[in-house]
Amino acid sequence: MKTRTLGCNGPVVSEIGFGCMSLTGVYGAVPERADAISPIRDAYDLGVTFFDTAESYGPWTNEDIVGEALASLRDKVVIATKFGFDIDPVTAARSGGVNSQPAQIRRVAEAALKRLKTDRIDLFYQHRVDPAVPIEDVAGTVRELIAEGKVGHFGLSEAAPATVRRAHAVQPVAAVQSEYSLFHRDPEVGLLPMIAELGIGFVPFSPLGAGFLTGVITAKTTFAPGDFRPMVSRFSTEARGANQALVGLVSAVAARHGATPAQVALAWLLARGAKIVPISGTKRLARLRENLGGAALSLTPEDMQQLDHGSAAISLVGQRLPAAVLAMTGL
């Protein structure tokens, strides 16, 4: 697989990364530990060198799994993790709020280093902006961790353009992570132009629209217990039916190339900019192979025009996340 550089001086990574969140829940049943480790190692064997986790996934268990899976490959991969949620350091209970106090950032970093079985965090994101802590203080704390050799690069997740700019003035931001796909194109207004101006990398999460762009989700789909999507208005029965027009658009392009809708959705993201590195996640080897095939798909200018203009003309029904989660974003 080809590589891309996040930011001007950020890490060099595979052009598609692996998002590990689903290995500890969110999309239904939590797999057994061995079954969670296998997809990570399979991803590496297939060319992936960029792995994304967070202390809040679990909490904590995801980082522990990633650490075990990649321990023998540590110097061959780039690991990103995140701080920013308010999680009790003893019980792992989540308050539902955020916490980016400098002391908390340091606690999270030290704990993540142990769970990841490493001496440095390659990319350390603020998971959600904390309105109680100036972003300059957050950036300054990460800058200190970088100077100490515990962190390689600084990132922000779901942050507004003005926040990114302020943080970048204190400590260069290597990457911004936000939801971005044909299912959610809002970052194109404000965020993407600004980070291009500053030379910051962009890491889209949910590049397949939480599975919707694969074409396998319809109005008749039943989600497994523990899956977060029934809590999202965009995945209501009515919305899934109404939004099938977007799947039809992507499927039409896929048919011309003998590809799958998922591959087209990922190829579209890669074609949107040289510093865009989407992270897709799965528990299934077949789906992993399919997703990574998106990196080998070259869309024509006509394909891109059809996808750009066609998706912009479709008014999608529903919100991308639950209201309480949306309220925690800095966007």
Secondary structure, 3 states (H helix, E strand, C coil): CCEEECCCCCCEEECCEEECHHHHCCECCCCCHHHHHHHHHHHHHCCCCEEECCCCCCCCHHHHHHHHHHHHHHHHCEEEEEECEEECCCCCCEEEEECCCHHHHHHHHHHHHHHCCCCCEEEEEECCCCCCCCHHHHHHHHHHHHHCCCEEEEEEECCCHHHHHHHHHHCCEEEEEEECECCECHHHCCHHHHHHHHCCEEEEECCCCCCHHHCCCCCCCCCCCCECHHHCHHHCHHHHHHCHHHHHHHHHHHHHHCCCHHHHHHHHHHHCCCCECCEECCCCHHHHHHHHHHHHCCCCHHHHHHHHHHHHCCCCCCCCCCHHHHCCCCC
